[in-house]
Amino acid sequence: MRAITVRDRAAGLAGLSLTEEPYPHAAENDVIVRVHAAAFTRGELDWPGTWADRAGRDRTPSVPGHELSGVVAELGYGTTGLTVGQRVFGMADWARNGTLAEYAAVEARNLAPLPADVDHIAAAALPISGLTAWQGLFDHGRLAAGQTVLIHGAAGSVGSIAVQLACEAGARVIGTGRARGRDTALGLGVDAFLDLQADPLDDAGQVDVVLDVIGGDVLDRSAALVRAGGTLVTIASPPTVQPRDGRAIFFVVEPDRARLADLARRLRDGRLRPIVGAVRTLSEAPSALAAAQRPPGKTIIRVTEGE
């Protein structure tokens, strides 16, 4: 099969190349998915799992990408809940070959059925961003109707989903980001937008929940904005500054089939819209993902045409 692989960590994104790789093996409880569309998270070449398996053994050449939408091609021994020919979407394991390939081996629990009327391109943009946004806001942040949430990177892949979910939940939403993301964030429903390069972060006032995807100084300064009993949630790095009378949580997104199915229904019903940027073919993936300037939204790699 054709796949995008990386061999040299030092080469970074410039080291992505299109190669011929063996068809993946279906382990117990695995699903082999014929990939129709896949997504790549910028920065995943820095993740340890890209280069080594769970035992720490080198596994290059490695296939990156951890989001996919496609059709079940094969079931491993003991796999239940899915059938050959079924449309599915979800996320691949961190320490195994990923989704920028014509076929991918994925644990069945990481996949959910995809409704027939949901496009593979939109579905591939949703798994990690959607689950991260939901888990950050509600599982860890305990956001409730009537509360105020500050969402950093509100026009980004995770932030844009978080804004839509928070608005639907009845929260007051303040978004942040660069000036070019203002119109996108306002269009998604934020009540206010702060330009991190021009506006004082203190203008957000006191909030019940902060959802951070940026880290660094932005994360540190956000701790002072959390009111008593509130929560600072981040996916960037463990917080070094704690809210005075609240909690600070760092987490890594976890697979959740039931929540994926819920997100797919929201997508189908028009209640959720992932922001898709460029759509490129598998052969175009190395240059598209390594480009210094990419269009706003998540770049999606179209691997297979049609159903």
Secondary structure, DSSP 8 states (H G I E B T S, - for coil): -EEEEB--GGGGGGG-EEEE-------TTEEEEEEEEEE--TTGGGSGGGTB-TTS-B--SB----EEEEEEEEE-TT--S--TT-EEEEE--TTS--SSBSEEEEEGGGEEE--TTS-HHHHHTSHHHHHHHHIIIIIIS---TT-EEEETTTTSHHHHHHHHHHHHTT-EEEEEE-GGGHHHHHHHT-SEEEETTTS-GGGG--EEEEEESS-HHHHHHHGGGEEEEEEEEESSS--SS--TTSEEEE------HHHHHHHHHHHHHTS----EEEEEETTTHHHHHH-SS--SSEEEEE-S---
